[in-house]
Amino acid sequence: MTTRYDPGRDELAELLEGEPRYRVDQLWRGLYTRLADPGDMTDLPSELRSTLADLLPAALTAVAESRSDGGETVKWLWALPDGKLVETVLMHYRDRTTVCVSSQAGCAMGCGFCATGQAGFDRHLTTGEIVEQVVRAMQCSHPRRVANVVFMGMGEPLANFDNTWRAVRRIHDDLGLGARHLTLSTVGIVGGIDRLASADLPVNLAVSLHAANDTKRDELVPINRRYPLHELAAACHRYLRATRRRLSLEWAMMDGVNDSALDAEQLAGFALPLRAHVNLIPLNPTPGWPSAGSPPERVRAFRAALVDRGVNVTVRANRGTDIDAACGQLRARSPVAVPPPGRRLPH
């Protein structure tokens, strides 16, 4: 099923065969500049608007919307055309607005401390399903401008590289966000990092590390058994040489698991040769993981140990924890079964 933001210009031209050639530009501007539904594009003839509304349906059907932080954090639960569920999070800060998008329904990476990983994998999202998350966030955010898009929602972006990269290009070229404002997160898909290094936009890369020795990382991040730390580090070096962009390392701090002095020493040993910035993230609670987040005093001590070794480090402030919108909490739960448009789910 083709949805609103799936087709490129050439495909839209095929849909508009028989119409004047300028209609493609009108439709494209309507979708990507005005962020309008085809039915509301009054510069198009009414009959064509009606036709396009049928040919280009929205991919996302809102199931639930939750707000936190005085309305500054918004989470949407969307139903896709086949009934699969994904989530998107919009975060307003004093100086910027960021949208966190999903690239897959579920995730196959199996990180036990992540709610999405606990839920398992359903399917890749299409380019249009990814792009529409950004459009919906932009519509909601207006008149505040969405300044950053982070691919840190449900799924592993580099495991869905082709659709994700087409979405990145569309967000950059047509929605107008620069490469410096686009960040892809990965648990360490080496082939995907290499593809990112050779791509034509120098977007930001964030690696979800969480452990800096192979024995522990094998347990926390199972993909490490396929791409151990020395291979991951080599891929990160190749990315840095190709893009000259700063690399970020994400570290979810788990009480008694990865927050010791030795863990800090090992993390510094991994980060310093890469000149990487480290983001410490006190683990957010998920129902399927027994460990709590590190207490504040241990986070402070861990940060100090990294700073003493010369690591550039910040502690990420949790946003939306009370609505399960924080890092690692997205799992697309729905209180009711949501049928795809035009169909009914079996009882």
C-alpha positions as CSV (number, residue, x, y, z in Angstrom):
1,M,0.0,0.0,0.0
2,T,1.4,3.4,-1.0
3,T,0.9,6.1,1.6
4,R,1.2,9.9,1.4
5,Y,4.9,10.3,1.9
6,D,6.2,7.2,0.1
7,P,6.4,8.3,-3.5
8,G,9.2,10.4,-4.9
9,R,8.7,13.1,-7.5
10,D,8.9,10.7,-10.4
11,E,6.3,8.4,-8.8
12,L,4.0,11.4,-8.2
13,A,4.4,12.4,-11.8
14,E,3.1,8.9,-12.8
15,L,0.1,9.3,-10.4
16,L,-0.6,12.7,-12.0
17,E,-0.3,11.5,-15.6
18,G,-2.6,13.6,-17.8
19,E,-2.4,16.6,-15.5
20,P,-0.3,19.7,-16.3
21,R,3.4,19.1,-15.4
22,Y,3.3,21.9,-12.8
23,R,0.8,19.9,-10.7
24,V,3.7,17.8,-9.4
25,D,5.4,20.8,-8.1
26,Q,2.2,22.1,-6.5
27,L,1.6,18.8,-4.8
28,W,5.2,18.5,-3.6
29,R,5.2,22.0,-2.1
30,G,1.8,21.2,-0.5
31,L,3.2,18.1,1.1
32,Y,6.6,19.3,2.2
33,T,6.4,23.0,2.5
34,R,2.9,23.6,3.6
35,L,2.6,20.2,5.4
36,A,-0.9,20.0,4.1
37,D,-3.3,17.1,3.4
38,P,-4.1,16.7,-0.3
39,G,-7.7,17.4,0.4
40,D,-6.8,20.9,1.8
41,M,-4.6,22.0,-1.1
42,T,-6.9,24.6,-2.6
43,D,-4.5,25.4,-5.4
44,L,-5.5,22.1,-6.9
45,P,-8.8,21.4,-8.6
46,S,-11.4,19.9,-6.3
47,E,-11.8,16.7,-8.3
48,L,-8.0,16.1,-8.2
49,R,-7.9,16.8,-4.5
50,S,-10.5,14.1,-4.0
51,T,-8.6,11.7,-6.1
52,L,-5.3,12.3,-4.3
53,A,-7.0,11.9,-0.9
54,D,-7.8,8.3,-2.0
55,L,-4.5,7.6,-3.8
56,L,-2.3,9.1,-1.0
57,P,-3.8,8.2,2.3
58,A,-2.0,9.0,5.6
59,A,0.2,6.2,6.9
60,L,-0.3,7.1,10.6
61,T,-3.6,6.8,12.5
62,A,-3.4,8.3,15.9
63,V,-4.3,5.8,18.6
64,A,-3.2,7.8,21.7
65,E,-1.5,11.0,22.6
66,S,0.3,11.5,26.0
67,R,1.8,14.7,27.4
68,S,4.4,15.3,30.1
69,D,6.7,18.0,31.4
70,G,3.9,20.6,31.4
71,G,3.1,19.8,27.8
72,E,6.7,20.1,26.6
73,T,7.0,16.4,25.8
74,V,4.4,14.7,23.6
75,K,4.2,11.0,22.7
76,W,2.0,9.6,20.0
77,L,1.0,6.0,19.5
78,W,0.3,5.4,15.8
79,A,-1.4,2.5,14.0
80,L,0.2,1.8,10.6
81,P,-1.9,0.6,7.6
82,D,-1.5,-3.1,8.6
83,G,-2.3,-2.5,12.2
84,K,1.3,-2.5,13.5
85,L,2.0,0.1,16.2
86,V,4.8,2.6,16.6
87,E,5.6,5.6,18.7
88,T,7.0,9.1,18.1
89,V,8.1,11.6,20.7
90,L,8.3,15.4,20.4
91,M,10.4,17.3,22.9
92,H,10.4,21.1,23.4
93,Y,13.4,22.6,25.1
94,R,14.1,26.2,25.9
95,D,16.3,26.7,22.8
96,R,15.2,23.9,20.4
97,T,12.6,21.4,19.5
98,T,13.5,17.7,18.7
99,V,11.4,14.9,17.4
100,C,12.5,11.3,18.1
101,V,11.2,8.9,15.3
102,S,10.9,5.2,15.0
103,S,12.4,3.3,12.0
104,Q,10.9,-0.2,12.7
105,A,7.8,-1.6,14.3
106,G,9.6,-3.4,17.2
107,C,13.2,-4.3,17.2
108,A,15.2,-7.4,16.5
109,M,18.4,-6.4,18.4
110,G,17.3,-8.0,21.7
111,C,18.7,-5.6,24.2
112,G,17.0,-6.8,27.4
113,F,17.0,-3.4,29.2
114,C,15.1,-1.7,26.3
115,A,11.3,-2.1,26.2
116,T,11.3,-2.1,22.4
117,G,13.8,-4.9,22.3
118,Q,11.7,-6.9,24.9
119,A,8.7,-6.6,22.6
120,G,10.5,-8.2,19.6
121,F,10.4,-7.3,15.9
122,D,7.4,-6.8,13.6
123,R,8.7,-5.1,10.4
124,H,10.7,-2.3,8.9
125,L,8.9,1.0,8.4
126,T,8.7,2.4,4.9
127,T,10.2,5.7,3.9
128,G,6.8,7.4,4.0
129,E,6.0,6.0,7.5
130,I,9.2,7.5,8.8
131,V,8.8,10.9,7.1
132,E,5.2,11.3,8.1
133,Q,6.3,11.1,11.8
134,V,8.4,14.2,11.3
135,V,5.6,16.0,9.4
136,R,3.0,15.2,12.1
137,A,5.4,16.5,14.8
138,M,6.1,19.7,12.7
139,Q,2.3,20.2,12.4
140,C,1.8,19.8,16.1
141,S,4.9,22.0,17.0
142,H,3.9,25.0,14.9
143,P,4.7,27.9,15.4
144,R,7.7,26.4,17.2
145,R,10.1,25.0,14.6
146,V,11.3,21.4,14.8
147,A,15.1,21.9,14.7
148,N,16.4,18.3,15.2
149,V,15.4,14.8,14.2
150,V,16.9,11.9,16.1
151,F,16.4,8.3,14.9
152,M,16.3,7.0,18.5
153,G,12.8,5.7,18.7
154,M,11.6,2.1,18.1
155,G,13.9,0.0,16.0
156,E,17.5,-0.1,14.7
157,P,17.8,2.5,11.9
158,L,20.9,0.9,10.2
159,A,19.1,-2.5,10.0
160,N,16.5,-0.7,7.8
161,F,19.2,1.4,6.0
162,D,17.6,1.9,2.6
163,N,14.2,3.2,3.8
164,T,15.9,5.2,6.6
165,W,18.3,6.9,4.3
166,R,15.6,7.8,1.8
167,A,13.7,9.3,4.7
168,V,16.9,11.2,5.8
169,R,17.2,12.6,2.3
170,R,13.6,13.7,2.2
171,I,13.8,15.3,5.7
172,H,17.0,17.1,4.6
173,D,16.1,18.1,1.0
174,D,12.4,18.7,1.3
175,L,11.6,19.4,4.9
176,G,14.6,21.6,5.2
177,L,16.6,20.2,8.2
178,G,20.4,20.3,7.7
179,A,22.6,17.3,8.1
180,R,24.0,18.6,11.4
181,H,20.5,18.4,12.8
182,L,19.9,14.8,11.9
183,T,21.2,12.0,14.2
184,L,21.1,8.2,13.5
185,S,21.5,5.9,16.5
186,T,22.8,2.3,16.2
187,V,23.7,-0.5,18.6
188,G,26.7,-1.2,16.4
189,I,25.8,-2.5,12.9
190,V,29.2,-2.2,11.3
191,G,28.1,-2.5,7.7
192,G,25.5,0.2,8.3
193,I,28.1,2.5,9.9
194,D,30.3,2.0,6.8
195,R,27.4,2.8,4.5
196,L,26.8,5.9,6.6
197,A,30.4,6.9,6.3
198,S,30.2,6.7,2.5
199,A,26.8,8.5,2.2
200,D,26.5,11.9,0.7
201,L,25.2,13.7,3.8
202,P,27.4,13.9,6.9
203,V,24.7,13.2,9.5
204,N,25.5,12.6,13.2
205,L,26.1,9.1,14.5
206,A,25.3,8.0,18.0
207,V,26.4,4.5,19.1
208,S,24.5,2.8,21.9
209,L,27.5,1.3,23.7
210,H,26.5,0.5,27.3
211,A,29.5,-1.7,28.0
212,A,33.1,-1.4,26.9
213,N,34.3,-5.0,27.4
214,D,33.1,-7.8,25.1
215,T,31.9,-10.2,27.8
216,K,29.5,-7.7,29.4
217,R,28.4,-6.2,26.1
218,D,27.6,-9.6,24.7
219,E,25.0,-9.9,27.4
220,L,23.7,-6.3,27.3
221,V,23.8,-5.8,23.5
222,P,23.6,-9.2,21.8
223,I,24.7,-7.8,18.4
224,N,28.2,-7.5,20.0
225,R,28.6,-11.2,19.5
226,R,28.6,-10.5,15.7
227,Y,30.4,-7.2,15.8
228,P,32.7,-7.1,18.8
229,L,34.2,-4.0,20.2
230,H,37.3,-3.9,18.1
231,E,35.3,-4.1,14.9
232,L,32.9,-1.5,16.1
233,A,35.8,0.8,17.0
234,A,37.4,0.4,13.6
235,A,34.1,1.2,11.9
236,C,33.7,4.3,14.0
237,H,37.2,5.4,13.0
238,R,36.3,5.0,9.4
239,Y,33.2,7.1,9.9
240,L,35.2,9.8,11.6
241,R,37.7,10.0,8.8
242,A,35.0,10.1,6.2
243,T,32.7,12.7,7.8
244,R,34.8,14.6,10.3
245,R,31.7,14.7,12.5
246,R,31.7,14.2,16.3
247,L,30.7,10.7,17.4
248,S,28.4,10.2,20.4
249,L,28.5,7.2,22.7
250,E,25.3,6.4,24.6
251,W,25.6,4.7,28.0
252,A,22.5,3.7,29.9
253,M,23.6,3.6,33.5
254,M,22.4,0.5,35.3
255,D,22.7,0.1,39.1
256,G,25.4,-2.5,39.8
257,V,25.7,-3.5,36.1
258,N,27.8,-1.0,34.3
259,D,28.5,1.9,36.7
260,S,31.7,0.8,38.5
261,A,35.1,2.5,38.4
262,L,36.3,-0.3,36.1
263,D,33.4,0.4,33.8
264,A,34.4,4.1,33.6
265,E,38.0,3.2,32.9
266,Q,37.0,0.8,30.1
267,L,34.6,3.4,28.6
268,A,37.3,6.1,28.7
269,G,39.6,3.7,26.9
270,F,37.1,3.2,24.1
271,A,36.0,6.8,23.9
272,L,39.3,8.7,23.9
273,P,40.9,7.3,20.7
274,L,37.6,8.2,18.9
275,R,37.4,11.7,20.5
276,A,33.8,10.7,21.3
277,H,31.3,12.6,23.3
278,V,29.7,10.4,26.0
279,N,26.0,10.7,26.9
280,L,25.2,9.1,30.3
281,I,21.6,8.1,30.6
282,P,20.3,6.8,34.0
283,L,18.4,3.7,33.0
284,N,14.6,4.4,32.6
285,P,12.4,1.7,34.2
286,T,11.0,-1.0,31.9
287,P,8.9,-3.9,33.1
288,G,11.1,-6.7,31.7
289,W,14.5,-5.7,33.2
290,P,15.4,-6.3,36.8
291,S,18.0,-3.6,37.3
292,A,17.2,0.0,38.2
293,G,19.0,3.0,37.0
294,S,22.1,4.1,38.8
295,P,21.5,6.4,41.8
296,P,22.4,10.0,41.3
297,E,25.5,9.9,43.5
298,R,26.9,7.0,41.4
299,V,26.1,8.9,38.2
300,R,28.0,11.9,39.5
301,A,31.0,9.7,40.5
302,F,31.0,7.9,37.1
303,R,30.9,11.2,35.3
304,A,33.7,12.6,37.4
305,A,35.8,9.5,36.7
306,L,35.4,10.1,33.0
307,V,36.1,13.8,33.2
308,D,39.3,13.1,35.2
309,R,40.4,10.9,32.2
310,G,39.7,13.7,29.7
311,V,36.4,12.4,28.3
312,N,33.8,14.9,27.1
313,V,30.7,13.8,28.9
314,T,27.2,14.9,29.7
315,V,24.3,13.4,31.7
316,R,21.1,13.4,29.8
317,A,18.0,14.7,31.6
318,N,15.2,12.2,31.4
319,R,12.1,13.5,29.6
320,G,8.7,11.9,29.6
321,T,9.5,9.0,32.0
322,D,6.0,9.2,33.4
323,I,4.4,8.5,30.0
324,D,6.9,5.9,28.9
325,A,8.4,8.3,26.4
326,A,12.0,8.3,27.7
327,C,15.0,6.5,26.2
328,G,14.4,2.8,26.1
329,Q,10.8,2.9,27.1
330,L,9.0,2.9,23.8
331,R,7.1,-0.3,23.3
332,A,3.9,0.8,21.5
333,R,1.4,-0.7,24.0
334,S,-2.3,-0.2,23.1
335,P,-5.2,-0.7,25.5
336,V,-7.3,-1.9,22.5
337,A,-6.7,-3.8,19.3
338,V,-6.4,-1.3,16.4
339,P,-7.6,-2.6,13.0
340,P,-5.9,-1.4,9.9
341,P,-8.1,0.9,7.8
342,G,-10.8,-1.0,6.0
343,R,-10.2,-4.3,7.8
344,R,-11.2,-5.9,11.1
345,L,-8.8,-7.8,13.3
346,P,-9.9,-11.3,14.2
347,H,-11.3,-11.8,17.7
